[in-house]
């Protein structure tokens, strides 16, 4: 049974501390933005759009920008960097 599981589930490579830190920066940043939105809900204009107007004002809310930056960092910086780190460790 154990031999069958070994064939089905490939061994998970252990990441270095640098890899774990790089992998965690984006999600932690997005989580901080989400926490900020819950701690200061008046910062999100969707909850009270009176007196403020326009799509760009809604898009420029700081907690939403922090969440967006965390997602973009994860996809466009962290993942390629982790691939490079994995290639460096293999060599």
Secondary structure as GFF3:
##gff-version 3
##sequence-region A 1 91
A	DSSP	alpha_helix	2	8	.	.	.	ID=ss1
A	DSSP	alpha_helix	17	39	.	.	.	ID=ss2
A	DSSP	three_ten_helix	41	43	.	.	.	ID=ss3
A	DSSP	three_ten_helix	45	47	.	.	.	ID=ss4
A	DSSP	alpha_helix	55	59	.	.	.	ID=ss5
A	DSSP	alpha_helix	62	73	.	.	.	ID=ss6
A	DSSP	pi_helix	74	78	.	.	.	ID=ss7
A	DSSP	alpha_helix	79	90	.	.	.	ID=ss8
###
